[in-house]
Amino acid sequence: MRYIIVGAGAVGGALGGRLAEAGHSVVLVARGTQYTALRENGLTLTTSDGTRIHRLPVVDGPAALDLRPDDVLVLAVKTQDAVAALDAWSARPVAGGGTAGERLPVVCAQNGVEGERLALRRFDRVYGCCVYLPAGFLEPGRVVAAGAPLTGILHLGRYPSGTDDTVRAIAADWSGARLEAPVVPDVMRWKYAKLLSNLANAIEAATGVLDGPEAFALFDRARTEGRAVLAAAGVDPVGSAEQATARDGKIRFDPYDGSRRTGGSSWQSLTRGTGTIEADYLNGEIALLGRLHGIPTPVNDVLRRTVNTLARERRAAGSMTVAELTALVDAES
């Protein structure tokens, strides 16, 4: 199989680089300065075992690539960019007849739980991927993935549920690339559990890496709302004990150069000044479910609105204090 990584940022770059190191065929898809950097200088990937430069095929969209029946699309863009990517790639013809949407599998390697639903409107074969892969992308062409001894753990399954030969073949490839890829019949339970942890992303983006009781207290309030609306919606996410068992001893933060951990995906969006952020599909998912089931979600509503404003105004990550953000939440609660 050839892996087409649609969105060669932090997760996409780390996954593509590791797959290439394991001998698999990889094409990176990127835009703007990232596309230019990858095309001219290759992908610089730093992991716990050092820094390598991967000179991989890179394209800026589906028109630049002839699709084959053995291709696998890996959707690694932020969810706010998913519709444009899915529309473009699903309509692309595949050698031998049909379109990508009709013939090719797409794996949604994204935070949140909306990407799969968006993909299923356009693709017959959709697979969920719960991404646990600490990685950073702050400079064009350079990705740092500091997980060790594994670079990442990525639970895979068919969407909305089940498994098949395709996902098992994908998992076999990924598991030989310094990754672990358990195949599970209930992948969305894993993604909903990750969603609860990602409710902290907005706090981290606004105030910096969570550090101190006030920040964790605000996160607990957001997560309490999240658990309440998931219960009302009949969603049973994987519990913390099962998550810990799946990861115990397999992955830790171990940067090659000894640097400190930076923020996650939302923090990186503000730091790079992208103008958008994924909060509508993280805290916003909780707000949506709250409205559908009649449960107030003031904490997640405020977090979503606040970081969207920071993104639109291109404010720096960590430009608020925890006290300021908590005061906004208290005023709405």
FIKOL-501067 format. One record per residue (C-alpha): residue in one letter; x, y, z; residue number from 1. Coordinates in pm, 1 decimal, padded with zeros to 6 digits. Example, Ala and Ser with C-alpha at 12.3 -4.5 7.8 and 13.67 -1.06 7.14 Angstrom:
<bavos>
r A; x 01230.0; y -00450.0; z 00780.0; k 1
r S; x 01367.0; y -00106.0; z 00714.0; k 2
</bavos>
This chain:
<bavos>
r M; x 00000.0; y 00000.0; z 00000.0; k 1
r R; x 00100.7; y 00358.5; z -00061.7; k 2
r Y; x 00015.6; y 00607.4; z 00213.1; k 3
r I; x -00093.5; y 00953.8; z 00107.5; k 4
r I; x -00064.0; y 01177.3; z 00412.5; k 5
r V; x -00311.8; y 01462.4; z 00362.5; k 6
r G; x -00179.3; y 01722.1; z 00604.1; k 7
r A; x 00192.5; y 01675.5; z 00665.0; k 8
r G; x 00208.2; y 01871.5; z 00989.1; k 9
r A; x 00297.8; y 01736.8; z 01332.9; k 10
r V; x 00107.2; y 01407.7; z 01332.1; k 11
r G; x 00110.6; y 01362.2; z 00954.7; k 12
r G; x 00480.0; y 01437.0; z 00929.5; k 13
r A; x 00572.9; y 01204.9; z 01214.4; k 14
r L; x 00357.3; y 00924.1; z 01076.6; k 15
r G; x 00482.8; y 00969.8; z 00721.7; k 16
r G; x 00844.4; y 00984.5; z 00830.4; k 17
r R; x 00821.8; y 00672.9; z 01043.8; k 18
r L; x 00641.3; y 00479.6; z 00767.1; k 19
r A; x 00908.8; y 00582.8; z 00517.6; k 20
r E; x 01181.5; y 00466.6; z 00755.8; k 21
r A; x 01009.6; y 00128.3; z 00771.9; k 22
r G; x 01024.1; y 00098.6; z 00393.8; k 23
r H; x 00669.6; y 00194.3; z 00301.2; k 24
r S; x 00572.0; y 00414.7; z 00010.0; k 25
r V; x 00463.9; y 00758.1; z 00132.9; k 26
r V; x 00343.0; y 01077.2; z -00036.1; k 27
r L; x 00314.4; y 01394.7; z 00169.7; k 28
r V; x 00045.0; y 01652.0; z 00096.5; k 29
r A; x 00100.2; y 02005.6; z 00220.6; k 30
r R; x 00019.8; y 02367.8; z 00140.6; k 31
r G; x 00192.3; y 02704.1; z 00143.9; k 32
r T; x 00527.2; y 02737.2; z 00317.7; k 33
r Q; x 00513.0; y 02377.0; z 00440.3; k 34
r Y; x 00479.4; y 02249.2; z 00083.7; k 35
r T; x 00768.0; y 02467.4; z -00030.6; k 36
r A; x 00992.1; y 02358.5; z 00256.8; k 37
r L; x 00918.0; y 01988.5; z 00208.7; k 38
r R; x 00969.7; y 02006.0; z -00165.8; k 39
r E; x 01295.3; y 02201.3; z -00145.8; k 40
r N; x 01458.0; y 02065.1; z 00170.2; k 41
r G; x 01273.6; y 01745.6; z 00263.4; k 42
r L; x 01108.0; y 01657.1; z 00591.9; k 43
r T; x 01332.7; y 01704.3; z 00893.8; k 44
r L; x 01200.6; y 01462.4; z 01156.5; k 45
r T; x 01342.9; y 01464.3; z 01507.5; k 46
r T; x 01252.3; y 01173.8; z 01734.7; k 47
r S; x 01399.9; y 01030.4; z 02052.8; k 48
r D; x 01661.1; y 00847.7; z 01844.2; k 49
r G; x 01786.9; y 01147.7; z 01651.2; k 50
r T; x 01718.8; y 01371.2; z 01351.8; k 51
r R; x 01678.1; y 01252.5; z 00994.0; k 52
r I; x 01590.1; y 01424.5; z 00668.1; k 53
r H; x 01337.5; y 01238.9; z 00452.8; k 54
r R; x 01318.5; y 01341.1; z 00088.6; k 55
r L; x 00973.5; y 01209.0; z 00008.2; k 56
r P; x 00735.6; y 01285.3; z -00276.7; k 57
r V; x 00530.5; y 01590.8; z -00186.6; k 58
r V; x 00228.3; y 01739.3; z -00364.2; k 59
r D; x 00005.7; y 02037.5; z -00295.9; k 60
r G; x -00323.1; y 01869.7; z -00388.0; k 61
r P; x -00493.2; y 01579.3; z -00564.0; k 62
r A; x -00445.5; y 01721.9; z -00914.5; k 63
r A; x -00071.1; y 01663.0; z -00878.7; k 64
r L; x -00099.2; y 01288.7; z -00811.8; k 65
r D; x -00231.0; y 00988.8; z -01005.5; k 66
r L; x -00416.0; y 00765.0; z -00760.5; k 67
r R; x -00372.7; y 00388.3; z -00754.1; k 68
r P; x -00609.2; y 00117.8; z -00626.9; k 69
r D; x -00367.1; y 00030.7; z -00344.9; k 70
r D; x -00353.6; y 00386.3; z -00206.1; k 71
r V; x -00459.2; y 00468.6; z 00149.2; k 72
r L; x -00552.8; y 00827.2; z 00228.5; k 73
r V; x -00461.1; y 00942.7; z 00579.3; k 74
r L; x -00650.9; y 01257.1; z 00672.2; k 75
r A; x -00429.4; y 01445.7; z 00917.1; k 76
r V; x -00551.7; y 01802.6; z 00867.2; k 77
r K; x -00732.3; y 01985.9; z 01146.4; k 78
r T; x -01105.6; y 01921.6; z 01138.2; k 79
r Q; x -01182.0; y 02280.7; z 01033.2; k 80
r D; x -00991.2; y 02204.9; z 00712.5; k 81
r A; x -01140.3; y 01859.4; z 00655.9; k 82
r V; x -01433.3; y 01945.0; z 00427.3; k 83
r A; x -01213.7; y 02113.7; z 00167.1; k 84
r A; x -00965.0; y 01825.1; z 00173.6; k 85
r L; x -01231.8; y 01555.0; z 00158.6; k 86
r D; x -01415.8; y 01725.5; z -00127.1; k 87
r A; x -01097.3; y 01756.9; z -00328.6; k 88
r W; x -00965.7; y 01405.4; z -00276.0; k 89
r S; x -01293.6; y 01209.9; z -00287.9; k 90
r A; x -01365.6; y 01323.9; z -00645.3; k 91
r R; x -01020.2; y 01233.5; z -00778.3; k 92
r P; x -01022.0; y 00941.6; z -01029.1; k 93
r V; x -00842.6; y 00617.6; z -00947.2; k 94
r A; x -00655.7; y 00411.2; z -01206.6; k 95
r G; x -00885.4; y 00140.4; z -01337.7; k 96
r G; x -01203.9; y 00336.2; z -01285.5; k 97
r G; x -01407.3; y 00501.2; z -01013.9; k 98
r T; x -01315.3; y 00779.7; z -00774.7; k 99
r A; x -01122.4; y 00785.5; z -00448.6; k 100
r G; x -01449.6; y 00822.5; z -00259.6; k 101
r E; x -01579.8; y 00505.6; z -00419.7; k 102
r R; x -01266.5; y 00292.6; z -00406.3; k 103
r L; x -01006.6; y 00406.8; z -00154.0; k 104
r P; x -00996.9; y 00384.3; z 00225.1; k 105
r V; x -00955.1; y 00703.9; z 00424.9; k 106
r V; x -00815.6; y 00701.7; z 00779.0; k 107
r C; x -00913.3; y 01000.8; z 00995.4; k 108
r A; x -00608.2; y 01068.4; z 01212.4; k 109
r Q; x -00755.9; y 01373.9; z 01382.4; k 110
r N; x -00864.6; y 01500.5; z 01720.5; k 111
r G; x -01236.5; y 01511.8; z 01785.8; k 112
r V; x -01510.0; y 01288.8; z 01648.7; k 113
r E; x -01648.1; y 01486.9; z 01355.9; k 114
r G; x -01392.7; y 01398.9; z 01088.9; k 115
r E; x -01528.6; y 01048.9; z 01039.7; k 116
r R; x -01884.8; y 01173.6; z 00986.1; k 117
r L; x -01761.2; y 01428.0; z 00733.6; k 118
r A; x -01561.6; y 01159.8; z 00555.1; k 119
r L; x -01849.2; y 00911.0; z 00544.7; k 120
r R; x -02055.9; y 01158.4; z 00343.8; k 121
r R; x -01790.5; y 01135.5; z 00071.6; k 122
r F; x -01611.6; y 00799.9; z 00111.5; k 123
r D; x -01751.1; y 00448.3; z 00121.8; k 124
r R; x -01468.8; y 00318.3; z 00342.5; k 125
r V; x -01386.2; y 00527.4; z 00647.5; k 126
r Y; x -01160.2; y 00432.8; z 00938.3; k 127
r G; x -01118.1; y 00606.2; z 01271.3; k 128
r C; x -00778.1; y 00661.8; z 01426.8; k 129
r C; x -00732.4; y 00767.5; z 01788.4; k 130
r V; x -00402.4; y 00952.8; z 01785.0; k 131
r Y; x -00175.8; y 00940.6; z 02087.6; k 132
r L; x 00143.5; y 01079.7; z 01935.8; k 133
r P; x 00317.5; y 01375.1; z 02102.1; k 134
r A; x 00453.1; y 01586.0; z 01818.4; k 135
r G; x 00523.5; y 01948.1; z 01736.1; k 136
r F; x 00525.5; y 02148.1; z 01413.7; k 137
r L; x 00630.0; y 02511.2; z 01455.7; k 138
r E; x 00868.6; y 02565.9; z 01164.7; k 139
r P; x 00806.6; y 02474.5; z 00797.3; k 140
r G; x 00963.0; y 02141.9; z 00708.0; k 141
r R; x 01047.3; y 02043.0; z 01065.2; k 142
r V; x 00854.8; y 01803.0; z 01289.3; k 143
r V; x 00954.5; y 01692.8; z 01639.1; k 144
r A; x 00801.1; y 01372.4; z 01776.3; k 145
r A; x 00940.1; y 01306.3; z 02123.0; k 146
r G; x 00756.6; y 00986.1; z 02218.9; k 147
r A; x 00970.9; y 00693.7; z 02334.7; k 148
r P; x 01022.3; y 00402.2; z 02311.2; k 149
r L; x 00725.7; y 00419.8; z 02072.0; k 150
r T; x 00669.0; y 00734.1; z 01869.4; k 151
r G; x 00293.5; y 00692.3; z 01899.3; k 152
r I; x -00000.1; y 00466.3; z 01976.8; k 153
r L; x -00282.5; y 00483.5; z 01724.2; k 154
r H; x -00596.8; y 00277.7; z 01781.5; k 155
r L; x -00761.3; y 00190.7; z 01451.2; k 156
r G; x -01103.5; y 00062.1; z 01352.6; k 157
r R; x -01369.8; y 00085.8; z 01088.4; k 158
r Y; x -01620.0; y 00368.9; z 01122.5; k 159
r P; x -01874.5; y 00366.0; z 01274.8; k 160
r S; x -01765.8; y 00030.3; z 01420.3; k 161
r G; x -01607.1; y -00300.0; z 01335.8; k 162
r T; x -01286.1; y -00422.5; z 01174.9; k 163
r D; x -01187.6; y -00568.9; z 00840.3; k 164
r D; x -00887.2; y -00692.5; z 00642.6; k 165
r T; x -00797.0; y -00342.7; z 00526.0; k 166
r V; x -00758.8; y -00197.0; z 00874.0; k 167
r R; x -00564.4; y -00500.4; z 00987.3; k 168
r A; x -00323.5; y -00456.7; z 00694.9; k 169
r I; x -00280.8; y -00087.2; z 00776.0; k 170
r A; x -00217.7; y -00169.2; z 01141.1; k 171
r A; x 00045.3; y -00427.5; z 01045.7; k 172
r D; x 00234.1; y -00166.4; z 00842.3; k 173
r W; x 00212.6; y 00096.3; z 01113.0; k 174
r S; x 00314.6; y -00142.8; z 01390.2; k 175
r G; x 00645.6; y -00200.8; z 01216.1; k 176
r A; x 00727.9; y 00170.2; z 01213.1; k 177
r R; x 00803.8; y 00248.4; z 01580.2; k 178
r L; x 00429.6; y 00282.9; z 01633.2; k 179
r E; x 00167.0; y 00065.9; z 01794.2; k 180
r A; x -00164.2; y 00034.3; z 01610.7; k 181
r P; x -00417.0; y -00177.8; z 01799.5; k 182
r V; x -00721.0; y -00274.3; z 01590.6; k 183
r V; x -01040.7; y -00233.2; z 01790.0; k 184
r P; x -01407.3; y -00277.4; z 01695.6; k 185
r D; x -01508.9; y 00032.2; z 01892.9; k 186
r V; x -01257.4; y 00293.5; z 01781.1; k 187
r M; x -01495.3; y 00583.3; z 01848.1; k 188
r R; x -01503.3; y 00497.6; z 02220.3; k 189
r W; x -01128.5; y 00564.3; z 02215.5; k 190
r K; x -01176.5; y 00887.0; z 02023.3; k 191
r Y; x -01443.7; y 01011.7; z 02265.0; k 192
r A; x -01204.5; y 00941.3; z 02552.6; k 193
r K; x -00936.7; y 01142.5; z 02372.6; k 194
r L; x -01192.4; y 01418.6; z 02316.6; k 195
r L; x -01235.4; y 01454.7; z 02692.0; k 196
r S; x -00861.4; y 01501.6; z 02736.9; k 197
r N; x -00849.2; y 01745.7; z 02443.5; k 198
r L; x -01087.9; y 01979.9; z 02626.9; k 199
r A; x -00770.5; y 02108.2; z 02791.0; k 200
r N; x -00633.6; y 02224.1; z 02453.9; k 201
r A; x -00819.5; y 02554.3; z 02465.7; k 202
r I; x -00693.2; y 02628.2; z 02816.7; k 203
r E; x -00338.3; y 02546.8; z 02710.1; k 204
r A; x -00364.4; y 02760.3; z 02396.3; k 205
r A; x -00493.2; y 03060.8; z 02589.6; k 206
r T; x -00277.7; y 03038.6; z 02901.8; k 207
r G; x 00019.0; y 02812.1; z 02825.2; k 208
r V; x 00103.3; y 02453.2; z 02914.4; k 209
r L; x -00115.7; y 02345.4; z 03206.9; k 210
r D; x 00080.9; y 02399.5; z 03523.7; k 211
r G; x -00074.7; y 02461.7; z 03861.8; k 212
r P; x -00395.6; y 02385.3; z 04048.9; k 213
r E; x -00598.7; y 02669.2; z 03894.7; k 214
r A; x -00543.4; y 02546.1; z 03538.7; k 215
r F; x -00620.9; y 02186.2; z 03630.6; k 216
r A; x -00931.1; y 02295.8; z 03819.8; k 217
r L; x -01060.1; y 02469.8; z 03507.0; k 218
r F; x -00984.6; y 02160.2; z 03301.7; k 219
r D; x -01176.4; y 01946.6; z 03552.6; k 220
r R; x -01479.3; y 02174.1; z 03512.5; k 221
r A; x -01466.4; y 02138.7; z 03132.2; k 222
r R; x -01424.0; y 01762.2; z 03155.7; k 223
r T; x -01712.5; y 01727.9; z 03404.0; k 224
r E; x -01940.1; y 01896.2; z 03151.5; k 225
r G; x -01804.1; y 01666.6; z 02883.7; k 226
r R; x -01875.3; y 01351.6; z 03077.9; k 227
r A; x -02228.8; y 01468.8; z 03155.2; k 228
r V; x -02320.1; y 01534.2; z 02792.6; k 229
r L; x -02161.0; y 01211.5; z 02670.1; k 230
r A; x -02366.2; y 01019.1; z 02923.8; k 231
r A; x -02681.8; y 01199.2; z 02808.9; k 232
r A; x -02594.4; y 01113.7; z 02448.9; k 233
r G; x -02546.2; y 00746.3; z 02534.3; k 234
r V; x -02172.4; y 00755.7; z 02462.1; k 235
r D; x -01951.1; y 00532.9; z 02675.7; k 236
r P; x -01588.4; y 00640.8; z 02625.4; k 237
r V; x -01300.2; y 00415.0; z 02719.6; k 238
r G; x -01210.9; y 00468.0; z 03084.6; k 239
r S; x -00886.5; y 00607.8; z 03220.1; k 240
r A; x -00771.4; y 00269.8; z 03355.6; k 241
r E; x -00803.2; y 00103.8; z 03014.7; k 242
r Q; x -00621.8; y 00393.9; z 02849.7; k 243
r A; x -00340.4; y 00373.5; z 03103.8; k 244
r T; x -00305.2; y -00000.9; z 03050.8; k 245
r A; x -00281.5; y 00048.9; z 02674.6; k 246
r R; x 00000.3; y 00302.4; z 02711.6; k 247
r D; x 00182.7; y 00192.9; z 03027.1; k 248
r G; x 00556.4; y 00169.5; z 02966.9; k 249
r K; x 00516.3; y 00217.1; z 02591.8; k 250
r I; x 00542.6; y 00590.8; z 02543.4; k 251
r R; x 00691.8; y 00877.9; z 02739.0; k 252
r F; x 00809.9; y 01228.5; z 02654.5; k 253
r D; x 01179.2; y 01189.4; z 02573.0; k 254
r P; x 01311.0; y 01469.1; z 02347.7; k 255
r Y; x 01634.2; y 01399.9; z 02164.6; k 256
r D; x 01780.6; y 01737.7; z 02257.5; k 257
r G; x 01650.9; y 01748.8; z 02616.1; k 258
r S; x 01413.1; y 02035.8; z 02542.6; k 259
r R; x 01100.3; y 02098.4; z 02748.0; k 260
r R; x 00755.8; y 02003.2; z 02624.3; k 261
r T; x 00572.6; y 02269.8; z 02427.4; k 262
r G; x 00196.0; y 02293.6; z 02388.7; k 263
r G; x -00027.0; y 02063.1; z 02188.0; k 264
r S; x -00206.0; y 02109.8; z 01858.4; k 265
r S; x -00419.8; y 02411.2; z 01953.4; k 266
r W; x -00125.5; y 02588.0; z 02118.4; k 267
r Q; x 00074.8; y 02526.3; z 01802.2; k 268
r S; x -00200.5; y 02678.0; z 01585.5; k 269
r L; x -00186.5; y 03002.7; z 01783.9; k 270
r T; x 00191.7; y 02999.6; z 01788.9; k 271
r R; x 00207.1; y 02963.9; z 01411.1; k 272
r G; x -00059.8; y 03232.5; z 01365.6; k 273
r T; x -00275.9; y 03018.1; z 01136.5; k 274
r G; x -00588.6; y 03224.6; z 01204.4; k 275
r T; x -00795.9; y 02916.2; z 01287.5; k 276
r I; x -00813.1; y 02667.3; z 01572.2; k 277
r E; x -00989.4; y 02333.6; z 01625.3; k 278
r A; x -01191.4; y 02434.0; z 01932.9; k 279
r D; x -01525.1; y 02415.7; z 01746.9; k 280
r Y; x -01468.4; y 02039.4; z 01717.7; k 281
r L; x -01334.4; y 01983.2; z 02070.4; k 282
r N; x -01502.2; y 02209.5; z 02326.4; k 283
r G; x -01758.3; y 02281.6; z 02055.6; k 284
r E; x -01852.1; y 01913.6; z 02034.5; k 285
r I; x -01944.2; y 01923.2; z 02402.6; k 286
r A; x -02142.4; y 02243.6; z 02350.2; k 287
r L; x -02326.0; y 02084.2; z 02057.1; k 288
r L; x -02419.5; y 01773.2; z 02253.3; k 289
r G; x -02524.4; y 01989.4; z 02545.1; k 290
r R; x -02766.2; y 02181.9; z 02324.4; k 291
r L; x -02901.3; y 01862.5; z 02170.1; k 292
r H; x -02967.0; y 01707.3; z 02511.6; k 293
r G; x -03064.3; y 02012.9; z 02713.6; k 294
r I; x -02752.7; y 02027.4; z 02932.2; k 295
r P; x -02581.3; y 02364.4; z 02992.0; k 296
r T; x -02211.9; y 02372.0; z 02899.2; k 297
r P; x -02096.3; y 02721.7; z 02999.6; k 298
r V; x -01733.2; y 02624.8; z 03058.9; k 299
r N; x -01680.3; y 02470.6; z 02716.6; k 300
r D; x -01883.7; y 02745.2; z 02548.9; k 301
r V; x -01654.9; y 03012.9; z 02692.7; k 302
r L; x -01338.0; y 02819.0; z 02613.2; k 303
r R; x -01448.5; y 02768.5; z 02253.4; k 304
r R; x -01542.9; y 03132.0; z 02198.1; k 305
r T; x -01232.4; y 03267.9; z 02368.2; k 306
r V; x -00972.5; y 03073.6; z 02172.0; k 307
r N; x -01159.2; y 03132.4; z 01846.1; k 308
r T; x -01123.3; y 03504.2; z 01914.6; k 309
r L; x -00753.5; y 03462.4; z 01993.9; k 310
r A; x -00704.5; y 03273.5; z 01666.5; k 311
r R; x -00891.9; y 03527.8; z 01455.1; k 312
r E; x -00696.0; y 03813.5; z 01610.8; k 313
r R; x -00374.1; y 03614.5; z 01576.5; k 314
r R; x -00295.2; y 03659.7; z 01943.2; k 315
r A; x 00001.5; y 03470.7; z 02080.7; k 316
r A; x -00040.3; y 03139.7; z 02259.5; k 317
r G; x -00039.1; y 03190.4; z 02635.5; k 318
r S; x -00146.8; y 03553.9; z 02608.2; k 319
r M; x -00402.4; y 03519.1; z 02890.2; k 320
r T; x -00362.4; y 03421.4; z 03252.5; k 321
r V; x -00553.2; y 03131.6; z 03403.7; k 322
r A; x -00721.4; y 03379.2; z 03637.8; k 323
r E; x -00847.3; y 03586.6; z 03343.2; k 324
r L; x -00982.0; y 03282.1; z 03161.8; k 325
r T; x -01143.9; y 03146.5; z 03478.2; k 326
r A; x -01309.9; y 03482.2; z 03539.5; k 327
r L; x -01467.8; y 03468.8; z 03193.0; k 328
r V; x -01599.7; y 03121.2; z 03267.4; k 329
r D; x -01732.5; y 03224.9; z 03611.1; k 330
r A; x -01920.3; y 03514.7; z 03455.1; k 331
r E; x -02111.8; y 03270.6; z 03233.4; k 332
r S; x -02166.0; y 02992.3; z 03487.3; k 333
</bavos>
